[in-house]
């Protein structure tokens, strides 16, 4: 006898399974990590905790970013004096950008039309028109610029000069410096809060993080870190990630081998996560339920579950991981 209801039931189960599988695959994320000493890019599946592959990209890769549409991956290969363009799906190189000498870090405009590159050796910021793949301007800044970012409202470009101990406020429209703010020693990383109202600046040598008001361009808070049993000179803040709701910020503390959790409203330090050695940079998963850390000396990436507030795993990725980009 033909059991029609049974066939329908089985078809529904198969369809549900197929949809579930499709949904899982379609929403699986990928973490890209630059490996400074391997001259390569590591590709990580954080869900399974597996290193999928390692792709050669060029000499001394550091800065990395995805285009706003997630289709293009940009990698700064410092010793090649260029920023390379890759298809974010196939990882095939599709071009090069004229970045100037020794590009280590860069920032994309919110619309993805422009790129701003730090040229540390030349004390310059190079502006690139991405559609034309041409330099449109070079802006003279302080000595050894590295940290760079653009506000979400596309009003301000910030360049941090490590030796000058200064952040430069560059008007995006005029592409000129309109103000300079002195900060603590050796500023390494800069980022705006999602609402563009504050600029957060880490200072590696001072072991501090300064919060600046965007309107006044002046500091409103200096945060210092203290870890029991650890010498102060081992605490070297670098990368920062601030969540979308501006509830918390996560600060990579370099040779302290920890990530600090800072209340982004009160500026109080809530806790520290112990991760791998020499944590350089941090990046959120797209849903901001996880945080990934690039641990330069232990050669791995740590995964922090932000809901359970635990470090769930560390995955070996290759020699000297530095930058992170996450693709959904």
N, C-alpha and C positions, 0 to 999 in steps of 0.2 A: 504494500500500500504506500502511496506517495504522501508524505506528511508535509503538506504545504506550510503549515504554521512553523514547523521545525526549520524549514529552509529559510523562511523569513527571519526567524530568530538568529540563525547562524549568519545570515547576510548582515543583519544589524550588528552582531558582535564583530564581524570582520571589518565592517565599515567604521565602527567605533575605534577598533584597534588601529586601523589605517590612519584615521584622523588624529588619534593620539600620537602616533609615530610621526606623522607629518608635522604636527604642532611642536613636538619636542625637537625635531631636526631643524625646523624653520626658526625656532627661537634659541637654538644652541648658540652660545657666544664663543668668540675666539679672542685670545689674548696674544698680541704681538709684542715681543721683547727684543730690544737691540742688545747685541752682545759685543761689547767694545773690543775685547781681545780676540774674539773668534772671527771678527769682520763679517758677522752674520746676523740673521734675524731668526729668533726662535718662535715657533708657532705652537700655542698651548691650548688644549681643551680643558678648561678649568672644572667642568662638570665631572669628567672622568678622572681628572688629575693626571692627564697624559700629555707628554711632549709629542706633538704630531710630526713635526719635522723641523729641520734647520736649513735656512736658505742663505747662501752667500749674497751679500749686498754691497760690499765695498769696504774701504779702509776706515776703521775706527768709527763705527756708527754710534750715535748718541741720541740726539733729538728725534722724535717720531710723532706723527699725528695722522689722523684720518680726516678726509674731507667731510663736510657736513652731511653729505648723502651716503657716506660709508663706502663709496665705490673706489676711492683712490687713497693710497697709502704713501705718505711722504717720509723719507728717512734721510737725516743729515749724516753724510759720510765725511767726517771732518778732514781726514788726511787725503781725500780725493778732491777737496775744495768744491764740493757740489752737494746739492740735495737731490736725491734720486726719487723718481716717481714710479710707483708700482700699482698694477691692478690689484685691488684688495682681495679679490677672489682667487685669481690664478697665481698671484705674486710674481707675474712676469713684469720686468722693467719696461716702462713705456716712454721714459724720457728722463731728462736732467734739467735742473734749474741753475741759472747763473747766480749762485748764492754769495759770491765773494770769498775771500780767504778764510779757511778754518771755521766753517759753520758748525757750531755745536748744538745750539738751540734755536728754535724759531716758534712763531705763533701765527695762526691763521686768523683772518678777519672772520667775524660771525657769519658772513654770507659766503665765505670760501673763495672770494675773488682775489684776495691779496694775501701775501705771505711776508712776514717781517722776520729778518734773520739777524742774529747776533754774530758780528765778526770780531771776535775777542782780540786778535792780534792787531787789528787796524783801528780799534775804537770806533766802530761804525755799526749802524743798523742799515741793512740793505732791504729796500722795499721791492717786491717782485709782483708784477702783474701776471697772475697765473694763466689767464686766457692766452696772453701773448708769449708767456714764458720769457719775459724780458724784465730787466731791472728798470724801475721807473724813477727811483731816487735812492741816494745814500745819505744818511743823517749822521752827523758827527756827534758822538756822545762821550761819556767819560772813559776812563782807562779800564780795560778788560770787561766789556759788557758780556753778560751771560744770560741771567734771568730776563725773560721777556713775556709779555702777555698783552691782550687786548680786552677792554671792557665789553661786556655783553651788549651794551647799548651802542657800541662802536664809536664812542666818543674819544676814548683815551688809549694810547699805546704807551706801555711802560717798558723802559729799559733800565736794568740794574747794573751798575758798574762796580765790579768787585774791589778794585783798588781805590777808586774814588770814594767808595762808601756812600753811594748816592743812587737815588732812583730819579729818572728823568721822565717828566710828564710831557708826552708828545701829543699834540692835537692831531687827530687822525685826518681831519679835513685839510689843514694847512701843512701837515707833516713837518711841523717845527716844534722845538722845545719851548714850552711856555712857563715851566717851573721845574726846579730841582729841589729834592728833599734829602737832607742828610739822614742816614740810617746807621744802624750798628755795623760793626766790622764784617766785611766780606759778605755782602748780600748775594745769595745764590739763586733764590727762587721767588717769583712774584706771581700772585694770582688775585683776581677780583672776587668778591662775593657775587653770587648769581644776580643780585639786584644792582650791581655796579656801585654800591654806596661806600664800599670799603676796599682798600688794597692791603693784602697781607704779604709781608716781606720776611723771609727767613734770613738770618745772618749766621753763617757757618762758624766763624771764629769767635763771635760774641756768645754763641749758644742761645740766641734769643729769636723771638718772632715779634715783629712790630706790626700793629694794625693802624693804618692811616685812613683818615676821613677823606673821601674823594672831593668834597666841596672845598675844604680848607687846605688840602694837600699836606696836613700835619698829623703826627702820631696822636692817637687817642689812647693807646695801650701798648705796653711792652710786656711780653710774656717770656718768662724764663723757666727753665726746666730743671728739675732736681730728681735724681734717681738714687735711692739708697745703695751704698756700696760702690758707686760709680763716680770716678773723678769728673769734675766739671768740664775739663778739656776734652773729654770723650763724647760729650753731648754736642753734636754738630748738625743743627737743623738744615734740611735741604727741601725736598719736595713736600707740597701741601695739596690736599684735596678737601674742598668744602662742599657739603651736601646741598641739594637743590633748595631745601627749605631753610637753609642757614641755621640748622640746629647744632651741628657738630662739624669740626674740622679735624683732619687727620694729618699729623705732621711726622714725616720721616726724620729720624734723629741720627742718621749717619752711623758713625762708629759706636754709638750707644746701643745699636742693634735693636732699637725699639721704635714703635710708632706711638706718638702721644695723641690722646683723644682730648680735644679742647672744646668746651662748650662755646659755640660761636656767638651766643648772646651775652653771657656773663664773663667770658674769657677765662673761666676756671678750667684747670686741668682735671679731667675726670678719671683718667687711668692711663696705663701704658700697656701696649702689647709687645711681648718679646717675639721678635721675628729673626730673620737671618742676619748674617754679618754685613755691615756697611750698607744699610738700606738707603738707597738713593732717591727713588721716586715711588709714588703711590698712584693708583687709579681705581675708580669705581667700576663695578659691573653696571650695565645699562639701567638695571632696576635699583641700583644703589643698595643692594642687600649684601654685597660682598665688596671687599677691598683687596686689591692685589699690590704686592710690594716687590720691587726689584732689589735684590740683595747682592751687591757687587762682589763681595769677597767670598761668601759661601756659595756663590754661583747658582742661586735658586730663586724661586718666586714663592712667597708665602701667601696663603689665602686666608683672609679673616672673614668669618661669618659675623656680620654686623647685628643680626637679630639675636644670636646667642652670645655675642661678644666673646668669641673664642677664635683662636688661630687653629684652623682645622687641618691644614696640611702645608708642607713645603715640597716643591717639585724642582728637581735639578733641570736646568735649561741650557747651561753652557757657560763659557768664561766671561765673567764681568758683565752681568746684566745691568743695564742702565736705564733705558727709557721704556715706557709702556703705552700701548694703545689697545683699546678694547672695542671689538666689533660684534654687533648683534647679528 
